[in-house]
Amino acid sequence: MKKIVLLSTLFAPHLLFAQLITSDFKSFVTSLVNAFLPTLLGIIALILFLYFVWRVAQFILHADSKETRSSASRVFLWGILALFVAASLVAIISFLLGEFGFGVPVIPKLPQ
């Protein structure tokens, strides 16, 4: 139950501004992509970063063991690679969303 409440608070801003002017399917998909994709990528990048920091802390605490150092060096390499891939994915997806017109939000205007 606590997980459901936590997830609902993460998406509360998206639900608060949920009323959009969607006249066709493309604008509906655009609003969904703009609402959830950046949040999802941010959560994944945060989890990767926290895991990397946790492994660095474990390495510092157990630095006297040779086995831990060799294991930690592999984890550091894969951690840096994973952070680089996550940052690259964010950049590539942001670029593609901007190029194909999905990055522009629908802003309702008052009739004149």
DRENTORKOL-3810 file (N, C-alpha, C; in nm, 4 decimals):
REM DRENTORKOL-3810
@n.u->0.0819; n.v->-0.1192; n.w->0.0000; ca.u->0.0000; ca.v->0.0000; ca.w->0.0000; c.u->0.0866; c.v->0.1261; c.w->0.0000
@n.u->0.1983; n.v->0.1192; n.w->0.0751; ca.u->0.2867; ca.v->0.2354; ca.w->0.0803; c.u->0.3492; c.v->0.2641; c.w->-0.0560
@n.u->0.3762; n.v->0.1577; n.w->-0.1317; ca.u->0.4349; ca.v->0.1766; ca.w->-0.2645; c.u->0.3368; c.v->0.2447; c.w->-0.3587
@n.u->0.2106; n.v->0.2114; n.w->-0.3455; ca.u->0.1090; ca.v->0.2739; ca.w->-0.4306; c.u->0.0979; c.v->0.4224; c.w->-0.3983
@n.u->0.1021; n.v->0.4558; n.w->-0.2707; ca.u->0.0950; ca.v->0.5964; ca.w->-0.2300; c.u->0.2182; c.v->0.6712; c.w->-0.2793
@n.u->0.3359; n.v->0.6090; n.w->-0.2686; ca.u->0.4582; ca.v->0.6726; ca.w->-0.3161; c.u->0.4531; c.v->0.6967; c.w->-0.4667
@n.u->0.4116; n.v->0.5976; n.w->-0.5429; ca.u->0.4021; ca.v->0.6147; ca.w->-0.6880; c.u->0.2977; c.v->0.7182; c.w->-0.7262
@n.u->0.1887; n.v->0.7230; n.w->-0.6517; ca.u->0.0862; ca.v->0.8223; ca.w->-0.6840; c.u->0.1354; c.v->0.9634; c.w->-0.6546
@n.u->0.2201; n.v->0.9813; n.w->-0.5539; ca.u->0.2737; ca.v->1.1148; ca.w->-0.5279; c.u->0.3778; c.v->1.1544; c.w->-0.6314
@n.u->0.4478; n.v->1.0558; n.w->-0.6898; ca.u->0.5439; ca.v->1.0883; ca.w->-0.7947; c.u->0.4752; c.v->1.1415; c.w->-0.9199
@n.u->0.3579; n.v->1.0869; n.w->-0.9502; ca.u->0.2877; ca.v->1.1281; ca.w->-1.0706; c.u->0.1769; c.v->1.2289; c.w->-1.0430
@n.u->0.1714; n.v->1.2825; n.w->-0.9220; ca.u->0.0675; ca.v->1.3792; ca.w->-0.8870; c.u->0.0723; c.v->1.5052; c.w->-0.9741
@n.u->0.1899; n.v->1.5615; n.w->-1.0038; ca.u->0.1892; ca.v->1.6797; ca.w->-1.0913; c.u->0.1320; c.v->1.6511; c.w->-1.2293
@n.u->0.1560; n.v->1.5315; n.w->-1.2805; ca.u->0.1023; ca.v->1.4962; ca.w->-1.4116; c.u->-0.0493; c.v->1.4815; c.w->-1.4057
@n.u->-0.0988; n.v->1.4301; n.w->-1.2956; ca.u->-0.2431; ca.v->1.4148; ca.w->-1.2816; c.u->-0.3104; c.v->1.5487; c.w->-1.2545
@n.u->-0.2389; n.v->1.6379; n.w->-1.1879; ca.u->-0.2952; ca.v->1.7683; ca.w->-1.1572; c.u->-0.3221; c.v->1.8476; c.w->-1.2852
@n.u->-0.2315; n.v->1.8397; n.w->-1.3789; ca.u->-0.2471; ca.v->1.9104; ca.w->-1.5056; c.u->-0.2929; c.v->1.8139; c.w->-1.6149
@n.u->-0.3809; n.v->1.7228; n.w->-1.5804; ca.u->-0.4200; ca.v->1.6160; ca.w->-1.6721; c.u->-0.5140; c.v->1.6623; c.w->-1.7819
@n.u->-0.5850; n.v->1.7698; n.w->-1.7617; ca.u->-0.6807; ca.v->1.8123; ca.w->-1.8627; c.u->-0.6064; c.v->1.8824; c.w->-1.9759
@n.u->-0.5951; n.v->1.8143; n.w->-2.0858; ca.u->-0.5271; ca.v->1.8676; ca.w->-2.2028; c.u->-0.6256; c.v->1.8792; c.w->-2.3183
@n.u->-0.5918; n.v->1.9644; n.w->-2.4105; ca.u->-0.6708; ca.v->1.9742; ca.w->-2.5322; c.u->-0.6099; c.v->1.8754; c.w->-2.6312
@n.u->-0.6721; n.v->1.7602; n.w->-2.6427; ca.u->-0.6221; ca.v->1.6577; ca.w->-2.7342; c.u->-0.7257; c.v->1.6371; c.w->-2.8430
@n.u->-0.6914; n.v->1.6836; n.w->-2.9602; ca.u->-0.7860; ca.v->1.6732; ca.w->-3.0696; c.u->-0.7637; c.v->1.5481; c.w->-3.1539
@n.u->-0.6468; n.v->1.4906; n.w->-3.1460; ca.u->-0.6201; ca.v->1.3702; ca.w->-3.2238; c.u->-0.5281; c.v->1.2765; c.w->-3.1454
@n.u->-0.5013; n.v->1.1628; n.w->-3.2045; ca.u->-0.4222; ca.v->1.0597; ca.w->-3.1369; c.u->-0.2773; c.v->1.1031; c.w->-3.1192
@n.u->-0.2219; n.v->1.1756; n.w->-3.2171; ca.u->-0.0824; ca.v->1.2185; ca.w->-3.2083; c.u->-0.0602; c.v->1.3112; c.w->-3.0901
@n.u->-0.1499; n.v->1.4046; n.w->-3.0680; ca.u->-0.1326; ca.v->1.4949; ca.w->-2.9545; c.u->-0.1513; c.v->1.4221; c.w->-2.8218
@n.u->-0.2369; n.v->1.3199; n.w->-2.8204; ca.u->-0.2542; ca.v->1.2395; ca.w->-2.6994; c.u->-0.1264; c.v->1.1631; c.w->-2.6667
@n.u->-0.0673; n.v->1.0992; n.w->-2.7684; ca.u->0.0574; ca.v->1.0256; ca.w->-2.7481; c.u->0.1694; c.v->1.1215; c.w->-2.7096
@n.u->0.1725; n.v->1.2381; n.w->-2.7719; ca.u->0.2728; ca.v->1.3387; ca.w->-2.7392; c.u->0.2639; c.v->1.3799; c.w->-2.5935
@n.u->0.1438; n.v->1.4029; n.w->-2.5449; ca.u->0.1286; ca.v->1.4435; ca.w->-2.4053; c.u->0.1694; c.v->1.3317; c.w->-2.3101
@n.u->0.1408; n.v->1.2067; n.w->-2.3457; ca.u->0.1835; ca.v->1.0948; ca.w->-2.2610; c.u->0.3353; c.v->1.0815; c.w->-2.2585
@n.u->0.3975; n.v->1.0925; n.w->-2.3751; ca.u->0.5432; ca.v->1.0810; ca.w->-2.3827; c.u->0.6087; c.v->1.1942; c.w->-2.3055
@n.u->0.5599; n.v->1.3163; n.w->-2.3227; ca.u->0.6169; ca.v->1.4302; ca.w->-2.2520; c.u->0.5956; c.v->1.4213; c.w->-2.1019
@n.u->0.4898; n.v->1.3541; n.w->-2.0586; ca.u->0.4602; ca.v->1.3464; ca.w->-1.9161; c.u->0.5416; c.v->1.2387; c.w->-1.8456
@n.u->0.5549; n.v->1.1215; n.w->-1.9042; ca.u->0.6114; ca.v->1.0096; ca.w->-1.8309; c.u->0.7548; c.v->0.9739; c.w->-1.8666
@n.u->0.7987; n.v->0.9993; n.w->-1.9876; ca.u->0.9326; ca.v->0.9577; ca.w->-2.0272; c.u->1.0429; c.v->1.0300; c.w->-1.9496
@n.u->1.0399; n.v->1.1622; n.w->-1.9357; ca.u->1.1459; ca.v->1.2269; ca.w->-1.8569; c.u->1.1476; c.v->1.1826; c.w->-1.7107
@n.u->1.0301; n.v->1.1608; n.w->-1.6539; ca.u->1.0237; ca.v->1.1148; ca.w->-1.5154; c.u->1.0836; c.v->0.9761; c.w->-1.5024
@n.u->1.0498; n.v->0.8880; n.w->-1.5941; ca.u->1.1010; ca.v->0.7513; ca.w->-1.5902; c.u->1.2525; c.v->0.7482; c.w->-1.6099
@n.u->1.3035; n.v->0.8252; n.w->-1.7042; ca.u->1.4479; ca.v->0.8295; ca.w->-1.7268; c.u->1.5207; c.v->0.8889; c.w->-1.6071
@n.u->1.4610; n.v->0.9885; n.w->-1.5440; ca.u->1.5215; ca.v->1.0466; ca.w->-1.4243; c.u->1.5285; c.v->0.9482; c.w->-1.3094
@n.u->1.4236; n.v->0.8700; n.w->-1.2916; ca.u->1.4220; ca.v->0.7699; ca.w->-1.1845; c.u->1.5274; c.v->0.6626; c.w->-1.2107
@n.u->1.5394; n.v->0.6184; n.w->-1.3346; ca.u->1.6399; ca.v->0.5166; ca.w->-1.3686; c.u->1.7810; c.v->0.5707; c.w->-1.3464
@n.u->1.8066; n.v->0.6943; n.w->-1.3883; ca.u->1.9389; ca.v->0.7538; ca.w->-1.3685; c.u->1.9694; c.v->0.7709; c.w->-1.2200
@n.u->1.8700; n.v->0.8078; n.w->-1.1409; ca.u->1.8898; ca.v->0.8226; ca.w->-0.9969; c.u->1.9231; c.v->0.6888; c.w->-0.9317
@n.u->1.8537; n.v->0.5832; n.w->-0.9713; ca.u->1.8816; ca.v->0.4500; ca.w->-0.9162; c.u->2.0232; c.v->0.4057; c.w->-0.9536
@n.u->2.0642; n.v->0.4293; n.w->-1.0781; ca.u->2.2003; ca.v->0.3943; ca.w->-1.1194; c.u->2.3045; c.v->0.4705; c.w->-1.0387
@n.u->2.2820; n.v->0.5989; n.w->-1.0189; ca.u->2.3772; ca.v->0.6807; ca.w->-0.9441; c.u->2.3854; c.v->0.6372; c.w->-0.7984
@n.u->2.2697; n.v->0.6110; n.w->-0.7358; ca.u->2.2702; ca.v->0.5677; ca.w->-0.5960; c.u->2.3395; c.v->0.4322; c.w->-0.5796
@n.u->2.3191; n.v->0.3418; n.w->-0.6742; ca.u->2.3875; ca.v->0.2126; ca.w->-0.6693; c.u->2.5385; c.v->0.2316; c.w->-0.6811
@n.u->2.5806; n.v->0.3202; n.w->-0.7692; ca.u->2.7230; ca.v->0.3465; ca.w->-0.7864; c.u->2.7828; c.v->0.4046; c.w->-0.6586
@n.u->2.7141; n.v->0.4998; n.w->-0.5971; ca.u->2.7627; ca.v->0.5599; ca.w->-0.4722; c.u->2.7675; c.v->0.4550; c.w->-0.3608
@n.u->2.6680; n.v->0.3671; n.w->-0.3561; ca.u->2.6663; ca.v->0.2610; ca.w->-0.2562; c.u->2.7872; c.v->0.1691; c.w->-0.2726
@n.u->2.8195; n.v->0.1340; n.w->-0.3962; ca.u->2.9341; ca.v->0.0465; ca.w->-0.4194; c.u->3.0661; c.v->0.1167; c.w->-0.3858
@n.u->3.0743; n.v->0.2468; n.w->-0.4097; ca.u->3.1945; ca.v->0.3215; ca.w->-0.3710; c.u->3.2092; c.v->0.3200; c.w->-0.2191
@n.u->3.0989; n.v->0.3387; n.w->-0.1476; ca.u->3.1033; ca.v->0.3347; ca.w->-0.0014; c.u->3.1449; c.v->0.1964; c.w->0.0478
@n.u->3.0941; n.v->0.0909; n.w->-0.0152; ca.u->3.1333; ca.v->-0.0446; ca.w->0.0227; c.u->3.2823; c.v->-0.0674; c.w->-0.0037
@n.u->3.3330; n.v->-0.0122; n.w->-0.1120; ca.u->3.4748; ca.v->-0.0249; ca.w->-0.1434; c.u->3.5602; c.v->0.0452; c.w->-0.0382
@n.u->3.5174; n.v->0.1628; n.w->0.0038; ca.u->3.5931; ca.v->0.2376; ca.w->0.1044; c.u->3.5913; c.v->0.1648; c.w->0.2386
@n.u->3.4775; n.v->0.1097; n.w->0.2749; ca.u->3.4667; ca.v->0.0411; ca.w->0.4038; c.u->3.5451; c.v->-0.0902; c.w->0.4068
@n.u->3.5565; n.v->-0.1581; n.w->0.2938; ca.u->3.6246; ca.v->-0.2879; ca.w->0.2873; c.u->3.7475; c.v->-0.2806; c.w->0.1968
@n.u->3.8243; n.v->-0.1742; n.w->0.2089; ca.u->3.9389; ca.v->-0.1538; ca.w->0.1203; c.u->4.0565; c.v->-0.2449; c.w->0.1534
@n.u->4.0569; n.v->-0.3077; n.w->0.2695; ca.u->4.1703; ca.v->-0.3910; ca.w->0.3077; c.u->4.1707; c.v->-0.5275; c.w->0.2386
@n.u->4.0594; n.v->-0.5702; n.w->0.1847; ca.u->4.0503; ca.v->-0.7010; ca.w->0.1201; c.u->4.0865; c.v->-0.6904; c.w->-0.0280
@n.u->4.1755; n.v->-0.7794; n.w->-0.0725; ca.u->4.2172; ca.v->-0.7786; ca.w->-0.2133; c.u->4.1028; c.v->-0.8228; c.w->-0.3042
@n.u->4.0238; n.v->-0.9182; n.w->-0.2577; ca.u->3.9099; ca.v->-0.9667; ca.w->-0.3366; c.u->3.8061; c.v->-0.8558; c.w->-0.3565
@n.u->3.7830; n.v->-0.7776; n.w->-0.2527; ca.u->3.6863; ca.v->-0.6677; ca.w->-0.2617; c.u->3.7341; c.v->-0.5619; c.w->-0.3601
@n.u->3.8654; n.v->-0.5341; n.w->-0.3594; ca.u->3.9180; ca.v->-0.4339; ca.w->-0.4527; c.u->3.9034; c.v->-0.4779; c.w->-0.5972
@n.u->3.9299; n.v->-0.6042; n.w->-0.6264; ca.u->3.9169; ca.v->-0.6510; ca.w->-0.7650; c.u->3.7703; c.v->-0.6531; c.w->-0.8077
@n.u->3.6824; n.v->-0.6913; n.w->-0.7155; ca.u->3.5388; ca.v->-0.6892; ca.w->-0.7457; c.u->3.4899; c.v->-0.5464; c.w->-0.7654
@n.u->3.5402; n.v->-0.4555; n.w->-0.6813; ca.u->3.4965; ca.v->-0.3159; ca.w->-0.6898; c.u->3.5451; c.v->-0.2497; c.w->-0.8182
@n.u->3.6620; n.v->-0.2867; n.w->-0.8652; ca.u->3.7105; ca.v->-0.2250; ca.w->-0.9891; c.u->3.6204; c.v->-0.2609; c.w->-1.1068
@n.u->3.5709; n.v->-0.3853; n.w->-1.1101; ca.u->3.4763; ca.v->-0.4237; ca.w->-1.2159; c.u->3.3453; c.v->-0.3468; c.w->-1.2011
@n.u->3.2992; n.v->-0.3336; n.w->-1.0773; ca.u->3.1738; ca.v->-0.2618; ca.w->-1.0533; c.u->3.1889; c.v->-0.1148; c.w->-1.0909
@n.u->3.3038; n.v->-0.0540; n.w->-1.0608; ca.u->3.3261; ca.v->0.0857; ca.w->-1.0978; c.u->3.3231; c.v->0.1030; c.w->-1.2491
@n.u->3.3888; n.v->0.0117; n.w->-1.3189; ca.u->3.3905; ca.v->0.0197; ca.w->-1.4651; c.u->3.2493; c.v->0.0083; c.w->-1.5217
@n.u->3.1738; n.v->-0.0917; n.w->-1.4772; ca.u->3.0379; ca.v->-0.1095; ca.w->-1.5270; c.u->2.9460; c.v->0.0029; c.w->-1.4795
@n.u->2.9703; n.v->0.0555; n.w->-1.3609; ca.u->2.8888; ca.v->0.1662; ca.w->-1.3104; c.u->2.9079; c.v->0.2927; c.w->-1.3920
@n.u->3.0337; n.v->0.3243; n.w->-1.4223; ca.u->3.0606; ca.v->0.4422; ca.w->-1.5049; c.u->3.0037; c.v->0.4229; c.w->-1.6447
@n.u->3.0164; n.v->0.3028; n.w->-1.6977; ca.u->2.9594; ca.v->0.2732; ca.w->-1.8294; c.u->2.8069; c.v->0.2867; c.w->-1.8275
@n.u->2.7419; n.v->0.2369; n.w->-1.7225; ca.u->2.5959; ca.v->0.2465; ca.w->-1.7125; c.u->2.5507; c.v->0.3914; c.w->-1.6990
@n.u->2.6227; n.v->0.4721; n.w->-1.6210; ca.u->2.5875; ca.v->0.6137; ca.w->-1.6091; c.u->2.6055; c.v->0.6857; c.w->-1.7423
@n.u->2.7108; n.v->0.6516; n.w->-1.8162; ca.u->2.7322; ca.v->0.7109; ca.w->-1.9475; c.u->2.6204; c.v->0.6722; c.w->-2.0442
@n.u->2.5818; n.v->0.5454; n.w->-2.0431; ca.u->2.4732; ca.v->0.4995; ca.w->-2.1311; c.u->2.3420; c.v->0.5679; c.w->-2.0939
@n.u->2.3139; n.v->0.5823; n.w->-1.9647; ca.u->2.1903; ca.v->0.6486; ca.w->-1.9216; c.u->2.1890; c.v->0.7946; c.w->-1.9660
@n.u->2.3014; n.v->0.8644; n.w->-1.9489; ca.u->2.3081; ca.v->1.0039; ca.w->-1.9923; c.u->2.2961; c.v->1.0140; c.w->-2.1442
@n.u->2.3564; n.v->0.9204; n.w->-2.2165; ca.u->2.3457; ca.v->0.9202; ca.w->-2.3626; c.u->2.2023; c.v->0.8955; c.w->-2.4074
@n.u->2.1333; n.v->0.8034; n.w->-2.3408; ca.u->1.9933; ca.v->0.7776; ca.w->-2.3756; c.u->1.9061; c.v->0.9001; c.w->-2.3522
@n.u->1.9288; n.v->0.9694; n.w->-2.2419; ca.u->1.8519; ca.v->1.0913; ca.w->-2.2157; c.u->1.8771; c.v->1.1934; c.w->-2.3260
@n.u->2.0027; n.v->1.2100; n.w->-2.3656; ca.u->2.0354; ca.v->1.3067; ca.w->-2.4706; c.u->1.9766; c.v->1.2659; c.w->-2.6052
@n.u->1.9877; n.v->1.1388; n.w->-2.6406; ca.u->1.9356; ca.v->1.0923; ca.w->-2.7697; c.u->1.7841; c.v->1.1035; c.w->-2.7741
@n.u->1.7172; n.v->1.0627; n.w->-2.6673; ca.u->1.5709; ca.v->1.0697; ca.w->-2.6654; c.u->1.5237; c.v->1.2141; c.w->-2.6673
@n.u->1.5917; n.v->1.3022; n.w->-2.5939; ca.u->1.5545; ca.v->1.4439; ca.w->-2.5975; c.u->1.5727; c.v->1.5012; c.w->-2.7375
@n.u->1.6811; n.v->1.4643; n.w->-2.8038; ca.u->1.7049; ca.v->1.5107; ca.w->-2.9399; c.u->1.5968; c.v->1.4612; c.w->-3.0347
@n.u->1.5649; n.v->1.3315; n.w->-3.0270; ca.u->1.4639; ca.v->1.2751; ca.w->-3.1169; c.u->1.3256; c.v->1.3336; c.w->-3.0899
@n.u->1.2913; n.v->1.3546; n.w->-2.9635; ca.u->1.1618; ca.v->1.4157; ca.w->-2.9326; c.u->1.1541; c.v->1.5573; c.w->-2.9882
@n.u->1.2642; n.v->1.6301; n.w->-2.9805; ca.u->1.2663; ca.v->1.7652; ca.w->-3.0353; c.u->1.2607; c.v->1.7673; c.w->-3.1870
@n.u->1.3288; n.v->1.6732; n.w->-3.2514; ca.u->1.3318; ca.v->1.6687; ca.w->-3.3976; c.u->1.1983; c.v->1.6282; c.w->-3.4582
@n.u->1.1289; n.v->1.5366; n.w->-3.3950; ca.u->1.0030; ca.v->1.4884; ca.w->-3.4504; c.u->0.8820; c.v->1.5626; c.w->-3.3966
@n.u->0.9045; n.v->1.6691; n.w->-3.3232; ca.u->0.7943; ca.v->1.7532; ca.w->-3.2787; c.u->0.7211; c.v->1.7046; c.w->-3.1557
@n.u->0.7744; n.v->1.6030; n.w->-3.0890; ca.u->0.7081; ca.v->1.5555; ca.w->-2.9686; c.u->0.7463; c.v->1.6375; c.w->-2.8465
@n.u->0.8492; n.v->1.7184; n.w->-2.8562; ca.u->0.8961; ca.v->1.7940; ca.w->-2.7411; c.u->0.8191; c.v->1.9213; c.w->-2.7158
@n.u->0.7316; n.v->1.9596; n.w->-2.8069; ca.u->0.6568; ca.v->2.0838; ca.w->-2.7921; c.u->0.5263; c.v->2.0545; c.w->-2.7193
@n.u->0.5064; n.v->2.1107; n.w->-2.6003; ca.u->0.3812; ca.v->2.0841; ca.w->-2.5287; c.u->0.2636; c.v->2.1574; c.w->-2.5916
@n.u->0.1462; n.v->2.1049; n.w->-2.5687; ca.u->0.0241; ca.v->2.1674; ca.w->-2.6179; c.u->-0.0179; c.v->2.2732; c.w->-2.5167
@n.u->-0.0162; n.v->2.3988; n.w->-2.5578; ca.u->-0.0535; ca.v->2.5082; ca.w->-2.4684; c.u->-0.1881; c.v->2.5622; c.w->-2.5141
@n.u->-0.2900; n.v->2.5478; n.w->-2.4318; ca.u->-0.4212; ca.v->2.5990; ca.w->-2.4720; c.u->-0.4222; c.v->2.7517; c.w->-2.4708
@n.u->-0.4925; n.v->2.8104; n.w->-2.5678; ca.u->-0.5029; ca.v->2.9560; ca.w->-2.5781; c.u->-0.6490; c.v->2.9961; c.w->-2.5705
@n.u->-0.6714; n.v->3.1123; n.w->-2.5167; ca.u->-0.8071; ca.v->3.1645; ca.w->-2.5081; c.u->-0.8527; c.v->3.2141; c.w->-2.6450
@n.u->-0.9799; n.v->3.1956; n.w->-2.6774; ca.u->-1.0292; ca.v->3.2486; ca.w->-2.8046; c.u->-1.0312; c.v->3.4014; c.w->-2.8012
@n.u->-1.0063; n.v->3.4605; n.w->-2.9171; ca.u->-1.0030; ca.v->3.6072; ca.w->-2.9231; c.u->-1.1217; c.v->3.6618; c.w->-2.9974
END
